[in-house]
Amino acid sequence: MTDDQLSTKREPLLVIRAPLSEDSFVTIYFSSSDGRTMSEREWWHLKQIVELGNKICVKQEAKAAGAA
């Protein structure tokens, strides 16, 4: 079975939806082949990804506001 086939059979265990602007958002799904919950280390990695994305968005918004 391929990863694509496995991922279609798994139900997400965690869904995070975060607004990016007034009319857009990002959704993150977590699932595992054995149905386990997210580990502490995986939570930490997710937090790092979200914080990095937030820093990038804030810098781009500040740059756009400065150019206007």
CHARMM-style PDB file with segment names, atoms N, HN, CA, C and O in Angstrom:
ATOM      1  N   MET     1       0.835  -1.174   0.000  1.00  0.00      PROA
ATOM      2  CA  MET     1       0.000   0.000   0.000  1.00  0.00      PROA
ATOM      3  C   MET     1       0.889   1.249   0.000  1.00  0.00      PROA
ATOM      4  O   MET     1       1.875   1.305   0.735  1.00  0.00      PROA
ATOM      5  N   THR     2       0.549   2.239  -0.810  1.00  0.00      PROA
ATOM      6  HN  THR     2      -0.252   2.193  -1.406  1.00  0.00      PROA
ATOM      7  CA  THR     2       1.339   3.467  -0.861  1.00  0.00      PROA
ATOM      8  C   THR     2       0.906   4.418   0.244  1.00  0.00      PROA
ATOM      9  O   THR     2      -0.133   4.224   0.876  1.00  0.00      PROA
ATOM     10  N   ASP     3       1.720   5.456   0.472  1.00  0.00      PROA
ATOM     11  HN  ASP     3       2.564   5.613  -0.041  1.00  0.00      PROA
ATOM     12  CA  ASP     3       1.366   6.469   1.475  1.00  0.00      PROA
ATOM     13  C   ASP     3       0.058   7.156   1.122  1.00  0.00      PROA
ATOM     14  O   ASP     3      -0.735   7.467   2.011  1.00  0.00      PROA
ATOM     15  N   ASP     4      -0.183   7.401  -0.178  1.00  0.00      PROA
ATOM     16  HN  ASP     4       0.461   7.149  -0.900  1.00  0.00      PROA
ATOM     17  CA  ASP     4      -1.429   8.040  -0.598  1.00  0.00      PROA
ATOM     18  C   ASP     4      -2.639   7.184  -0.254  1.00  0.00      PROA
ATOM     19  O   ASP     4      -3.662   7.701   0.194  1.00  0.00      PROA
ATOM     20  N   GLN     5      -2.524   5.878  -0.463  1.00  0.00      PROA
ATOM     21  HN  GLN     5      -1.693   5.458  -0.826  1.00  0.00      PROA
ATOM     22  CA  GLN     5      -3.624   4.976  -0.136  1.00  0.00      PROA
ATOM     23  C   GLN     5      -3.866   4.928   1.366  1.00  0.00      PROA
ATOM     24  O   GLN     5      -5.012   4.899   1.814  1.00  0.00      PROA
ATOM     25  N   LEU     6      -2.787   4.920   2.144  1.00  0.00      PROA
ATOM     26  HN  LEU     6      -1.856   4.944   1.780  1.00  0.00      PROA
ATOM     27  CA  LEU     6      -2.927   4.908   3.603  1.00  0.00      PROA
ATOM     28  C   LEU     6      -3.568   6.191   4.102  1.00  0.00      PROA
ATOM     29  O   LEU     6      -4.445   6.154   4.966  1.00  0.00      PROA
ATOM     30  N   SER     7      -3.137   7.325   3.565  1.00  0.00      PROA
ATOM     31  HN  SER     7      -2.425   7.354   2.864  1.00  0.00      PROA
ATOM     32  CA  SER     7      -3.644   8.597   4.059  1.00  0.00      PROA
ATOM     33  C   SER     7      -5.125   8.771   3.756  1.00  0.00      PROA
ATOM     34  O   SER     7      -5.822   9.450   4.511  1.00  0.00      PROA
ATOM     35  N   THR     8      -5.630   8.178   2.670  1.00  0.00      PROA
ATOM     36  HN  THR     8      -5.064   7.626   2.058  1.00  0.00      PROA
ATOM     37  CA  THR     8      -7.053   8.305   2.372  1.00  0.00      PROA
ATOM     38  C   THR     8      -7.891   7.451   3.300  1.00  0.00      PROA
ATOM     39  O   THR     8      -9.075   7.735   3.484  1.00  0.00      PROA
ATOM     40  N   LYS     9      -7.317   6.412   3.891  1.00  0.00      PROA
ATOM     41  HN  LYS     9      -6.356   6.182   3.741  1.00  0.00      PROA
ATOM     42  CA  LYS     9      -8.068   5.537   4.788  1.00  0.00      PROA
ATOM     43  C   LYS     9      -8.022   6.015   6.235  1.00  0.00      PROA
ATOM     44  O   LYS     9      -8.826   5.556   7.046  1.00  0.00      PROA
ATOM     45  N   ARG    10      -7.126   6.906   6.582  1.00  0.00      PROA
ATOM     46  HN  ARG    10      -6.473   7.279   5.923  1.00  0.00      PROA
ATOM     47  CA  ARG    10      -6.992   7.404   7.953  1.00  0.00      PROA
ATOM     48  C   ARG    10      -7.901   8.608   8.164  1.00  0.00      PROA
ATOM     49  O   ARG    10      -8.027   9.472   7.296  1.00  0.00      PROA
ATOM     50  N   GLU    11      -8.513   8.644   9.301  1.00  0.00      PROA
ATOM     51  HN  GLU    11      -8.411   7.942  10.006  1.00  0.00      PROA
ATOM     52  CA  GLU    11      -9.282   9.813   9.690  1.00  0.00      PROA
ATOM     53  C   GLU    11      -8.369  10.764  10.451  1.00  0.00      PROA
ATOM     54  O   GLU    11      -7.560  10.315  11.263  1.00  0.00      PROA
ATOM     55  N   PRO    12      -8.481  12.076  10.206  1.00  0.00      PROA
ATOM     56  CA  PRO    12      -7.637  12.996  10.974  1.00  0.00      PROA
ATOM     57  C   PRO    12      -7.991  12.942  12.459  1.00  0.00      PROA
ATOM     58  O   PRO    12      -9.162  12.896  12.835  1.00  0.00      PROA
ATOM     59  N   LEU    13      -6.947  12.948  13.293  1.00  0.00      PROA
ATOM     60  HN  LEU    13      -5.996  12.985  12.988  1.00  0.00      PROA
ATOM     61  CA  LEU    13      -7.142  12.940  14.741  1.00  0.00      PROA
ATOM     62  C   LEU    13      -7.126  14.352  15.301  1.00  0.00      PROA
ATOM     63  O   LEU    13      -7.636  14.610  16.391  1.00  0.00      PROA
ATOM     64  N   LEU    14      -6.537  15.253  14.543  1.00  0.00      PROA
ATOM     65  HN  LEU    14      -6.123  15.043  13.657  1.00  0.00      PROA
ATOM     66  CA  LEU    14      -6.412  16.634  14.985  1.00  0.00      PROA
ATOM     67  C   LEU    14      -6.548  17.533  13.769  1.00  0.00      PROA
ATOM     68  O   LEU    14      -5.906  17.293  12.746  1.00  0.00      PROA
ATOM     69  N   VAL    15      -7.364  18.550  13.867  1.00  0.00      PROA
ATOM     70  HN  VAL    15      -7.886  18.745  14.698  1.00  0.00      PROA
ATOM     71  CA  VAL    15      -7.511  19.522  12.795  1.00  0.00      PROA
ATOM     72  C   VAL    15      -7.337  20.899  13.412  1.00  0.00      PROA
ATOM     73  O   VAL    15      -8.051  21.264  14.346  1.00  0.00      PROA
ATOM     74  N   ILE    16      -6.384  21.663  12.886  1.00  0.00      PROA
ATOM     75  HN  ILE    16      -5.803  21.367  12.128  1.00  0.00      PROA
ATOM     76  CA  ILE    16      -6.142  23.025  13.355  1.00  0.00      PROA
ATOM     77  C   ILE    16      -6.446  23.967  12.208  1.00  0.00      PROA
ATOM     78  O   ILE    16      -5.899  23.800  11.118  1.00  0.00      PROA
ATOM     79  N   ARG    17      -7.287  24.935  12.421  1.00  0.00      PROA
ATOM     80  HN  ARG    17      -7.730  25.071  13.307  1.00  0.00      PROA
ATOM     81  CA  ARG    17      -7.601  25.922  11.401  1.00  0.00      PROA
ATOM     82  C   ARG    17      -7.247  27.294  11.982  1.00  0.00      PROA
ATOM     83  O   ARG    17      -7.753  27.688  13.033  1.00  0.00      PROA
ATOM     84  N   ALA    18      -6.375  28.007  11.281  1.00  0.00      PROA
ATOM     85  HN  ALA    18      -5.964  27.687  10.427  1.00  0.00      PROA
ATOM     86  CA  ALA    18      -5.919  29.310  11.768  1.00  0.00      PROA
ATOM     87  C   ALA    18      -6.132  30.371  10.692  1.00  0.00      PROA
ATOM     88  O   ALA    18      -5.802  30.138   9.529  1.00  0.00      PROA
ATOM     89  N   PRO    19      -6.676  31.529  11.059  1.00  0.00      PROA
ATOM     90  CA  PRO    19      -6.872  32.587  10.070  1.00  0.00      PROA
ATOM     91  C   PRO    19      -5.537  33.182   9.628  1.00  0.00      PROA
ATOM     92  O   PRO    19      -4.617  33.354  10.428  1.00  0.00      PROA
ATOM     93  N   LEU    20      -5.458  33.491   8.334  1.00  0.00      PROA
ATOM     94  HN  LEU    20      -6.205  33.351   7.685  1.00  0.00      PROA
ATOM     95  CA  LEU    20      -4.276  34.165   7.801  1.00  0.00      PROA
ATOM     96  C   LEU    20      -4.584  35.621   7.490  1.00  0.00      PROA
ATOM     97  O   LEU    20      -3.714  36.486   7.592  1.00  0.00      PROA
ATOM     98  N   SER    21      -5.817  35.884   7.113  1.00  0.00      PROA
ATOM     99  HN  SER    21      -6.524  35.182   7.030  1.00  0.00      PROA
ATOM    100  CA  SER    21      -6.272  37.248   6.830  1.00  0.00      PROA
ATOM    101  C   SER    21      -7.789  37.246   7.014  1.00  0.00      PROA
ATOM    102  O   SER    21      -8.363  36.279   7.514  1.00  0.00      PROA
ATOM    103  N   GLU    22      -8.424  38.332   6.606  1.00  0.00      PROA
ATOM    104  HN  GLU    22      -7.957  39.118   6.200  1.00  0.00      PROA
ATOM    105  CA  GLU    22      -9.877  38.410   6.777  1.00  0.00      PROA
ATOM    106  C   GLU    22     -10.617  37.334   5.995  1.00  0.00      PROA
ATOM    107  O   GLU    22     -11.676  36.872   6.419  1.00  0.00      PROA
ATOM    108  N   ASP    23     -10.060  36.932   4.852  1.00  0.00      PROA
ATOM    109  HN  ASP    23      -9.200  37.307   4.508  1.00  0.00      PROA
ATOM    110  CA  ASP    23     -10.783  36.002   3.998  1.00  0.00      PROA
ATOM    111  C   ASP    23     -10.006  34.715   3.674  1.00  0.00      PROA
ATOM    112  O   ASP    23     -10.323  34.034   2.699  1.00  0.00      PROA
ATOM    113  N   SER    24      -8.998  34.381   4.480  1.00  0.00      PROA
ATOM    114  HN  SER    24      -8.740  34.934   5.272  1.00  0.00      PROA
ATOM    115  CA  SER    24      -8.250  33.158   4.207  1.00  0.00      PROA
ATOM    116  C   SER    24      -7.817  32.483   5.516  1.00  0.00      PROA
ATOM    117  O   SER    24      -7.741  33.113   6.570  1.00  0.00      PROA
ATOM    118  N   PHE    25      -7.541  31.198   5.408  1.00  0.00      PROA
ATOM    119  HN  PHE    25      -7.603  30.686   4.552  1.00  0.00      PROA
ATOM    120  CA  PHE    25      -7.103  30.444   6.570  1.00  0.00      PROA
ATOM    121  C   PHE    25      -6.265  29.273   6.098  1.00  0.00      PROA
ATOM    122  O   PHE    25      -6.253  28.932   4.916  1.00  0.00      PROA
ATOM    123  N   VAL    26      -5.556  28.658   7.055  1.00  0.00      PROA
ATOM    124  HN  VAL    26      -5.566  28.936   8.015  1.00  0.00      PROA
ATOM    125  CA  VAL    26      -4.780  27.450   6.800  1.00  0.00      PROA
ATOM    126  C   VAL    26      -5.336  26.350   7.695  1.00  0.00      PROA
ATOM    127  O   VAL    26      -5.749  26.601   8.828  1.00  0.00      PROA
ATOM    128  N   THR    27      -5.340  25.143   7.176  1.00  0.00      PROA
ATOM    129  HN  THR    27      -5.005  24.940   6.256  1.00  0.00      PROA
ATOM    130  CA  THR    27      -5.799  23.998   7.945  1.00  0.00      PROA
ATOM    131  C   THR    27      -4.685  22.963   7.996  1.00  0.00      PROA
ATOM    132  O   THR    27      -4.096  22.627   6.969  1.00  0.00      PROA
ATOM    133  N   ILE    28      -4.400  22.462   9.183  1.00  0.00      PROA
ATOM    134  HN  ILE    28      -4.879  22.735  10.018  1.00  0.00      PROA
ATOM    135  CA  ILE    28      -3.383  21.425   9.379  1.00  0.00      PROA
ATOM    136  C   ILE    28      -4.096  20.195   9.921  1.00  0.00      PROA
ATOM    137  O   ILE    28      -4.845  20.277  10.895  1.00  0.00      PROA
ATOM    138  N   TYR    29      -3.860  19.062   9.286  1.00  0.00      PROA
ATOM    139  HN  TYR    29      -3.252  18.995   8.495  1.00  0.00      PROA
ATOM    140  CA  TYR    29      -4.437  17.794   9.723  1.00  0.00      PROA
ATOM    141  C   TYR    29      -3.329  16.909  10.265  1.00  0.00      PROA
ATOM    142  O   TYR    29      -2.225  16.877   9.720  1.00  0.00      PROA
ATOM    143  N   PHE    30      -3.624  16.198  11.332  1.00  0.00      PROA
ATOM    144  HN  PHE    30      -4.520  16.224  11.775  1.00  0.00      PROA
ATOM    145  CA  PHE    30      -2.686  15.208  11.850  1.00  0.00      PROA
ATOM    146  C   PHE    30      -3.403  13.872  11.917  1.00  0.00      PROA
ATOM    147  O   PHE    30      -4.527  13.779  12.411  1.00  0.00      PROA
ATOM    148  N   SER    31      -2.740  12.840  11.416  1.00  0.00      PROA
ATOM    149  HN  SER    31      -1.827  12.916  11.015  1.00  0.00      PROA
ATOM    150  CA  SER    31      -3.247  11.486  11.573  1.00  0.00      PROA
ATOM    151  C   SER    31      -2.059  10.535  11.602  1.00  0.00      PROA
ATOM    152  O   SER    31      -0.959  10.893  11.181  1.00  0.00      PROA
ATOM    153  N   SER    32      -2.279   9.340  12.093  1.00  0.00      PROA
ATOM    154  HN  SER    32      -3.173   9.049  12.436  1.00  0.00      PROA
ATOM    155  CA  SER    32      -1.223   8.335  12.116  1.00  0.00      PROA
ATOM    156  C   SER    32      -1.818   6.994  11.699  1.00  0.00      PROA
ATOM    157  O   SER    32      -3.013   6.751  11.871  1.00  0.00      PROA
ATOM    158  N   SER    33      -0.987   6.146  11.159  1.00  0.00      PROA
ATOM    159  HN  SER    33      -0.017   6.343  11.019  1.00  0.00      PROA
ATOM    160  CA  SER    33      -1.474   4.860  10.662  1.00  0.00      PROA
ATOM    161  C   SER    33      -2.009   3.975  11.780  1.00  0.00      PROA
ATOM    162  O   SER    33      -2.860   3.118  11.544  1.00  0.00      PROA
ATOM    163  N   ASP    34      -1.507   4.185  13.005  1.00  0.00      PROA
ATOM    164  HN  ASP    34      -0.816   4.881  13.197  1.00  0.00      PROA
ATOM    165  CA  ASP    34      -1.956   3.338  14.118  1.00  0.00      PROA
ATOM    166  C   ASP    34      -2.988   4.016  15.020  1.00  0.00      PROA
ATOM    167  O   ASP    34      -3.371   3.457  16.048  1.00  0.00      PROA
ATOM    168  N   GLY    35      -3.440   5.215  14.645  1.00  0.00      PROA
ATOM    169  HN  GLY    35      -3.129   5.669  13.810  1.00  0.00      PROA
ATOM    170  CA  GLY    35      -4.483   5.895  15.404  1.00  0.00      PROA
ATOM    171  C   GLY    35      -4.022   6.579  16.667  1.00  0.00      PROA
ATOM    172  O   GLY    35      -4.850   7.003  17.474  1.00  0.00      PROA
ATOM    173  N   ARG    36      -2.715   6.698  16.861  1.00  0.00      PROA
ATOM    174  HN  ARG    36      -2.042   6.353  16.206  1.00  0.00      PROA
ATOM    175  CA  ARG    36      -2.202   7.322  18.086  1.00  0.00      PROA
ATOM    176  C   ARG    36      -2.378   8.845  18.022  1.00  0.00      PROA
ATOM    177  O   ARG    36      -2.599   9.417  16.954  1.00  0.00      PROA
ATOM    178  N   THR    37      -2.274   9.471  19.172  1.00  0.00      PROA
ATOM    179  HN  THR    37      -2.094   9.006  20.039  1.00  0.00      PROA
ATOM    180  CA  THR    37      -2.331  10.929  19.228  1.00  0.00      PROA
ATOM    181  C   THR    37      -0.942  11.504  18.982  1.00  0.00      PROA
ATOM    182  O   THR    37       0.049  10.774  18.968  1.00  0.00      PROA
ATOM    183  N   MET    38      -0.883  12.800  18.792  1.00  0.00      PROA
ATOM    184  HN  MET    38      -1.688  13.393  18.803  1.00  0.00      PROA
ATOM    185  CA  MET    38       0.378  13.475  18.500  1.00  0.00      PROA
ATOM    186  C   MET    38       1.287  13.440  19.732  1.00  0.00      PROA
ATOM    187  O   MET    38       0.841  13.678  20.854  1.00  0.00      PROA
ATOM    188  N   SER    39       2.559  13.139  19.503  1.00  0.00      PROA
ATOM    189  HN  SER    39       2.921  12.946  18.591  1.00  0.00      PROA
ATOM    190  CA  SER    39       3.517  13.088  20.612  1.00  0.00      PROA
ATOM    191  C   SER    39       3.946  14.494  21.011  1.00  0.00      PROA
ATOM    192  O   SER    39       3.700  15.459  20.288  1.00  0.00      PROA
ATOM    193  N   GLU    40       4.588  14.597  22.169  1.00  0.00      PROA
ATOM    194  HN  GLU    40       4.788  13.813  22.757  1.00  0.00      PROA
ATOM    195  CA  GLU    40       5.077  15.892  22.639  1.00  0.00      PROA
ATOM    196  C   GLU    40       6.076  16.484  21.644  1.00  0.00      PROA
ATOM    197  O   GLU    40       6.048  17.685  21.376  1.00  0.00      PROA
ATOM    198  N   ARG    41       6.943  15.660  21.106  1.00  0.00      PROA
ATOM    199  HN  ARG    41       6.966  14.684  21.324  1.00  0.00      PROA
ATOM    200  CA  ARG    41       7.926  16.125  20.130  1.00  0.00      PROA
ATOM    201  C   ARG    41       7.237  16.611  18.848  1.00  0.00      PROA
ATOM    202  O   ARG    41       7.650  17.619  18.276  1.00  0.00      PROA
ATOM    203  N   GLU    42       6.209  15.919  18.398  1.00  0.00      PROA
ATOM    204  HN  GLU    42       5.873  15.100  18.863  1.00  0.00      PROA
ATOM    205  CA  GLU    42       5.465  16.349  17.208  1.00  0.00      PROA
ATOM    206  C   GLU    42       4.752  17.673  17.466  1.00  0.00      PROA
ATOM    207  O   GLU    42       4.699  18.532  16.586  1.00  0.00      PROA
ATOM    208  N   TRP    43       4.200  17.842  18.677  1.00  0.00      PROA
ATOM    209  HN  TRP    43       4.243  17.145  19.392  1.00  0.00      PROA
ATOM    210  CA  TRP    43       3.584  19.132  19.040  1.00  0.00      PROA
ATOM    211  C   TRP    43       4.627  20.239  18.966  1.00  0.00      PROA
ATOM    212  O   TRP    43       4.356  21.324  18.452  1.00  0.00      PROA
ATOM    213  N   TRP    44       5.822  19.960  19.481  1.00  0.00      PROA
ATOM    214  HN  TRP    44       6.043  19.078  19.898  1.00  0.00      PROA
ATOM    215  CA  TRP    44       6.883  20.962  19.471  1.00  0.00      PROA
ATOM    216  C   TRP    44       7.233  21.338  18.032  1.00  0.00      PROA
ATOM    217  O   TRP    44       7.399  22.521  17.734  1.00  0.00      PROA
ATOM    218  N   HSD    45       7.347  20.361  17.141  1.00  0.00      PROA
ATOM    219  HN  HSD    45       7.212  19.400  17.384  1.00  0.00      PROA
ATOM    220  CA  HSD    45       7.641  20.634  15.736  1.00  0.00      PROA
ATOM    221  C   HSD    45       6.527  21.459  15.099  1.00  0.00      PROA
ATOM    222  O   HSD    45       6.797  22.398  14.351  1.00  0.00      PROA
ATOM    223  N   LEU    46       5.289  21.113  15.390  1.00  0.00      PROA
ATOM    224  HN  LEU    46       5.069  20.349  15.997  1.00  0.00      PROA
ATOM    225  CA  LEU    46       4.160  21.869  14.851  1.00  0.00      PROA
ATOM    226  C   LEU    46       4.210  23.321  15.332  1.00  0.00      PROA
ATOM    227  O   LEU    46       3.973  24.248  14.556  1.00  0.00      PROA
ATOM    228  N   LYS    47       4.518  23.509  16.610  1.00  0.00      PROA
ATOM    229  HN  LYS    47       4.711  22.757  17.240  1.00  0.00      PROA
ATOM    230  CA  LYS    47       4.615  24.869  17.161  1.00  0.00      PROA
ATOM    231  C   LYS    47       5.704  25.662  16.434  1.00  0.00      PROA
ATOM    232  O   LYS    47       5.514  26.839  16.130  1.00  0.00      PROA
ATOM    233  N   GLN    48       6.834  25.025  16.156  1.00  0.00      PROA
ATOM    234  HN  GLN    48       6.988  24.068  16.402  1.00  0.00      PROA
ATOM    235  CA  GLN    48       7.920  25.701  15.453  1.00  0.00      PROA
ATOM    236  C   GLN    48       7.492  26.110  14.044  1.00  0.00      PROA
ATOM    237  O   GLN    48       7.815  27.207  13.588  1.00  0.00      PROA
ATOM    238  N   ILE    49       6.767  25.231  13.359  1.00  0.00      PROA
ATOM    239  HN  ILE    49       6.505  24.340  13.729  1.00  0.00      PROA
ATOM    240  CA  ILE    49       6.291  25.534  12.008  1.00  0.00      PROA
ATOM    241  C   ILE    49       5.333  26.717  12.031  1.00  0.00      PROA
ATOM    242  O   ILE    49       5.444  27.627  11.210  1.00  0.00      PROA
ATOM    243  N   VAL    50       4.394  26.705  12.969  1.00  0.00      PROA
ATOM    244  HN  VAL    50       4.303  25.965  13.636  1.00  0.00      PROA
ATOM    245  CA  VAL    50       3.409  27.783  13.075  1.00  0.00      PROA
ATOM    246  C   VAL    50       4.098  29.105  13.410  1.00  0.00      PROA
ATOM    247  O   VAL    50       3.774  30.132  12.813  1.00  0.00      PROA
ATOM    248  N   GLU    51       5.035  29.096  14.346  1.00  0.00      PROA
ATOM    249  HN  GLU    51       5.298  28.262  14.831  1.00  0.00      PROA
ATOM    250  CA  GLU    51       5.737  30.321  14.722  1.00  0.00      PROA
ATOM    251  C   GLU    51       6.567  30.863  13.565  1.00  0.00      PROA
ATOM    252  O   GLU    51       6.606  32.074  13.345  1.00  0.00      PROA
ATOM    253  N   LEU    52       7.229  29.984  12.827  1.00  0.00      PROA
ATOM    254  HN  LEU    52       7.199  29.001  13.005  1.00  0.00      PROA
ATOM    255  CA  LEU    52       8.010  30.418  11.669  1.00  0.00      PROA
ATOM    256  C   LEU    52       7.105  31.036  10.609  1.00  0.00      PROA
ATOM    257  O   LEU    52       7.420  32.092  10.060  1.00  0.00      PROA
ATOM    258  N   GLY    53       5.992  30.387  10.324  1.00  0.00      PROA
ATOM    259  HN  GLY    53       5.736  29.529  10.770  1.00  0.00      PROA
ATOM    260  CA  GLY    53       5.040  30.927   9.348  1.00  0.00      PROA
ATOM    261  C   GLY    53       4.502  32.273   9.778  1.00  0.00      PROA
ATOM    262  O   GLY    53       4.328  33.171   8.954  1.00  0.00      PROA
ATOM    263  N   ASN    54       4.236  32.419  11.074  1.00  0.00      PROA
ATOM    264  HN  ASN    54       4.377  31.690  11.743  1.00  0.00      PROA
ATOM    265  CA  ASN    54       3.726  33.684  11.598  1.00  0.00      PROA
ATOM    266  C   ASN    54       4.759  34.795  11.435  1.00  0.00      PROA
ATOM    267  O   ASN    54       4.404  35.911  11.057  1.00  0.00      PROA
ATOM    268  N   LYS    55       6.023  34.509  11.711  1.00  0.00      PROA
ATOM    269  HN  LYS    55       6.312  33.602  12.018  1.00  0.00      PROA
ATOM    270  CA  LYS    55       7.085  35.507  11.556  1.00  0.00      PROA
ATOM    271  C   LYS    55       7.208  35.960  10.108  1.00  0.00      PROA
ATOM    272  O   LYS    55       7.384  37.147   9.834  1.00  0.00      PROA
ATOM    273  N   ILE    56       7.116  35.010   9.183  1.00  0.00      PROA
ATOM    274  HN  ILE    56       6.974  34.045   9.406  1.00  0.00      PROA
ATOM    275  CA  ILE    56       7.220  35.341   7.764  1.00  0.00      PROA
ATOM    276  C   ILE    56       6.063  36.232   7.340  1.00  0.00      PROA
ATOM    277  O   ILE    56       6.270  37.223   6.640  1.00  0.00      PROA
ATOM    278  N   CYS    57       4.839  35.889   7.757  1.00  0.00      PROA
ATOM    279  HN  CYS    57       4.671  35.084   8.326  1.00  0.00      PROA
ATOM    280  CA  CYS    57       3.664  36.687   7.389  1.00  0.00      PROA
ATOM    281  C   CYS    57       3.749  38.095   7.954  1.00  0.00      PROA
ATOM    282  O   CYS    57       3.429  39.063   7.264  1.00  0.00      PROA
ATOM    283  N   VAL    58       4.181  38.215   9.211  1.00  0.00      PROA
ATOM    284  HN  VAL    58       4.441  37.429   9.771  1.00  0.00      PROA
ATOM    285  CA  VAL    58       4.278  39.528   9.850  1.00  0.00      PROA
ATOM    286  C   VAL    58       5.309  40.387   9.119  1.00  0.00      PROA
ATOM    287  O   VAL    58       5.063  41.571   8.885  1.00  0.00      PROA
ATOM    288  N   LYS    59       6.466  39.808   8.751  1.00  0.00      PROA
ATOM    289  HN  LYS    59       6.665  38.846   8.940  1.00  0.00      PROA
ATOM    290  CA  LYS    59       7.494  40.561   8.024  1.00  0.00      PROA
ATOM    291  C   LYS    59       6.986  41.015   6.667  1.00  0.00      PROA
ATOM    292  O   LYS    59       7.242  42.150   6.265  1.00  0.00      PROA
ATOM    293  N   GLN    60       6.268  40.153   5.947  1.00  0.00      PROA
ATOM    294  HN  GLN    60       6.059  39.231   6.273  1.00  0.00      PROA
ATOM    295  CA  GLN    60       5.758  40.502   4.629  1.00  0.00      PROA
ATOM    296  C   GLN    60       4.700  41.596   4.743  1.00  0.00      PROA
ATOM    297  O   GLN    60       4.664  42.504   3.913  1.00  0.00      PROA
ATOM    298  N   GLU    61       3.840  41.523   5.755  1.00  0.00      PROA
ATOM    299  HN  GLU    61       3.869  40.785   6.429  1.00  0.00      PROA
ATOM    300  CA  GLU    61       2.816  42.545   5.954  1.00  0.00      PROA
ATOM    301  C   GLU    61       3.468  43.895   6.297  1.00  0.00      PROA
ATOM    302  O   GLU    61       3.038  44.938   5.805  1.00  0.00      PROA
ATOM    303  N   ALA    62       4.500  43.867   7.138  1.00  0.00      PROA
ATOM    304  HN  ALA    62       4.849  43.019   7.538  1.00  0.00      PROA
ATOM    305  CA  ALA    62       5.192  45.102   7.493  1.00  0.00      PROA
ATOM    306  C   ALA    62       5.872  45.712   6.274  1.00  0.00      PROA
ATOM    307  O   ALA    62       5.840  46.928   6.085  1.00  0.00      PROA
ATOM    308  N   LYS    63       6.484  44.872   5.450  1.00  0.00      PROA
ATOM    309  HN  LYS    63       6.510  43.884   5.604  1.00  0.00      PROA
ATOM    310  CA  LYS    63       7.143  45.351   4.241  1.00  0.00      PROA
ATOM    311  C   LYS    63       6.125  45.958   3.282  1.00  0.00      PROA
ATOM    312  O   LYS    63       6.386  47.004   2.687  1.00  0.00      PROA
ATOM    313  N   ALA    64       4.975  45.319   3.125  1.00  0.00      PROA
ATOM    314  HN  ALA    64       4.763  44.469   3.609  1.00  0.00      PROA
ATOM    315  CA  ALA    64       3.920  45.819   2.240  1.00  0.00      PROA
ATOM    316  C   ALA    64       3.356  47.140   2.762  1.00  0.00      PROA
ATOM    317  O   ALA    64       3.077  48.050   1.981  1.00  0.00      PROA
ATOM    318  N   ALA    65       3.189  47.246   4.071  1.00  0.00      PROA
ATOM    319  HN  ALA    65       3.415  46.507   4.706  1.00  0.00      PROA
ATOM    320  CA  ALA    65       2.666  48.477   4.668  1.00  0.00      PROA
ATOM    321  C   ALA    65       3.671  49.618   4.503  1.00  0.00      PROA
ATOM    322  O   ALA    65       3.273  50.765   4.298  1.00  0.00      PROA
ATOM    323  N   GLY    66       4.962  49.317   4.587  1.00  0.00      PROA
ATOM    324  HN  GLY    66       5.285  48.386   4.753  1.00  0.00      PROA
ATOM    325  CA  GLY    66       5.992  50.335   4.417  1.00  0.00      PROA
ATOM    326  C   GLY    66       6.095  50.822   2.980  1.00  0.00      PROA
ATOM    327  O   GLY    66       6.463  51.972   2.742  1.00  0.00      PROA
ATOM    328  N   ALA    67       5.776  49.967   2.026  1.00  0.00      PROA
ATOM    329  HN  ALA    67       5.476  49.033   2.219  1.00  0.00      PROA
ATOM    330  CA  ALA    67       5.846  50.336   0.619  1.00  0.00      PROA
ATOM    331  C   ALA    67       4.619  51.145   0.184  1.00  0.00      PROA
ATOM    332  O   ALA    67       4.660  51.849  -0.826  1.00  0.00      PROA
ATOM    333  N   ALA    68       3.538  51.040   0.946  1.00  0.00      PROA
ATOM    334  HN  ALA    68       3.505  50.468   1.766  1.00  0.00      PROA
ATOM    335  CA  ALA    68       2.291  51.732   0.551  1.00  0.00      PROA
ATOM    336  C   ALA    68       2.288  53.175   0.908  1.00  0.00      PROA
ATOM    337  OT1 ALA    68       1.312  53.875   0.639  1.00  0.00      PROA
TER     338      ALA     68
END
